[in-house]
Amino acid sequence: MAKPLGSLGVLERNIVRIAGIQADPLIDIEKKALVIMCADNGVVAEGVTQTGQEVTAVVTENFTKGDSCVCLMARRAGTDVFPVDIGVAGEVRDLGVHPLIRRKIRPGTENMAKCPAMTRQEAEAAVRVGMELVGELKSKGYKIIATGEMGIGNTTTSSAVLAALTGCPAAEVTGRGAGLNDEGLERKIRVIDRAIALHRPDPMDGLDVLSKVGRPGSGRAGRCVYRRRGLRGPRRGGRVYLGGGGCAAAVIFPDCRAYMLGSHRSGEPGMERALAFLGLETVIDGGLCLARGRGRWRFCRFSTWPRTFTGK
């Protein structure tokens, strides 16, 4: 088949990247997984969200029931969903469609505006959880892993992690989340600035940043790419969550950037900073917000296009 080089843009560059990761020009990403890390954030006590953290448990249960947007979309994309309770504050029922993986590090974080969100040991434990999950998925034949998060207050902690790692003011990487008004946004920015000034996380130490202003789900990118060498599989992400977790991963494991793919460019202001920090580009620019994996599902749909050229 004749085709101009580079004519498929980001899609083509991503396939070249995956071929390099898998060390095979006939790439195989047919078996896909979406891992959703669910955890609560103590900073919700500062009034940075529109709802209380009890919603985290409700939505996590919806994942297990298959009654969420991302579950419906994943079904269409042929992607298996794995919800993980890594730090939900309340009790979560397993409703059976997508069995809940129970790996709770702690029942929600501390309020980062007053004390460190976690201990360093807890942050390290969260990293180990992700490493183990990726190993389990690899042994089951999964070739590509998408990551998502659920937790009321996630955009606050994600923006804090991104600001701490990049050194940029919180105002430049903090958005409205689920729709905060102007007063709520200003409060959110002040809380992040106060937390960073209080704890002074070391931008050269990803675990220090995660433990002080992150949450158990923050390090998911680091967890999901750490075992990259032996597992030979890419991961992808989008939204400001990639900013926090992805940038932390790049600090902890510098060469993991080569194993990441950007899925979608979100409406959160921190995304531009994160993509620049990681050297990534995205397939979709749809302004998706609070995606919880939905942009990654879109990426899964786009990722089926290699069949046209490889016959697979």
C-alpha positions, 0 to 999 in steps of 0.5 A, a space after each residue: 500500500 502506498 501512503 505519504 509518510 506522516 499523513 496520519 499525524 498523531 495516530 501514525 506517530 503513536 503507532 510508531 511509538 508502540 512498535 518501538 515499545 513492543 519491538 515489533 512492527 506488527 503491533 498488538 493492542 487488541 486486549 485493552 484494560 482501563 484501570 480506575 484508581 478510586 480514592 478520597 481527598 481530605 482537602 475536600 474539608 476546605 470547601 474546594 468541591 461542590 459535593 462531599 466525598 461520600 460521592 466517591 463511594 457511590 461512583 466507585 460502586 457504579 463502576 462495579 455495576 457497569 452503570 457509568 459513562 466510561 463503563 458503557 463506552 469501554 464496552 463499545 471499545 472492547 476494553 475491560 474495566 478494573 475499578 480499584 479501591 486504593 483509598 476510598 473513605 467509605 465502604 464500597 459494595 462490589 456489585 459484580 459486573 466489574 469486580 472491585 479490586 480492594 487494595 486500600 492504602 488508607 481511607 482517604 488522605 489527610 487535609 493537605 492544607 493542614 498536614 501532609 496528605 500521606 506518609 512517604 511509606 503510604 505513597 511507596 505502598 501505593 506505587 507498589 500496588 500499581 506495579 503489582 496490578 500491571 504485572 497481573 494484567 500483563 500475565 493475563 495478556 493485556 497489551 495496553 493499559 489506560 488509567 483513570 481516577 475517581 475521587 471528589 477533590 481529585 482536581 485539587 490534589 492533581 493541580 497541587 502535584 503539577 504545580 509542585 513539580 513544575 514550579 508554576 503558580 497554582 493559578 496557572 494549572 488549576 481549573 473549575 473541576 466539576 464547575 466551581 464558580 469564581 469564588 470557589 475557584 479562587 478558594 481552590 487556588 489559595 488552598 493549593 498555594 497554602 499547602 505547597 508553601 506549608 509542606 515545601 515538597 521537593 520537585 526533584 523527589 516525586 514520592 515526596 510530592 505525592 506524599 505531601 500534596 497528592 493522594 493514593 491515586 496520584 501516582 497511578 502513572 508511575 505505578 503503571 509504567 514502572 514495570 515497562 521494561 519487562 512488560 513491553 506495553 504502553 499506557 495512555 492518559 489525559 486530563 489534568 490527572 495525567 499532569 499529576 501522576 504522569 509528571 510524578 512518574 517522569 520524576 521518579 522513573 525518568 525514562 518512562 516518558 517513552 512508554 506513555 501516550 497522550 489520549 485527550 487534551 482536556 479543558 483543565 488549564 494544567 494540561 498544557 503544562 503537563 503535556 509540555 513537561 512530558 513531551 506528549 501530544 494528544 489524539 483528541 482535543 475535545 475539551 473533555 472534563 471529569 473524564 474518569 477514563 472517558 477520553 482514554 476510551 475514545 483513544 481505544 476507539 481510535 487505536 483500532 485503526 492499525 488493523 487497516 494497515 496491518 491486516 490484524 
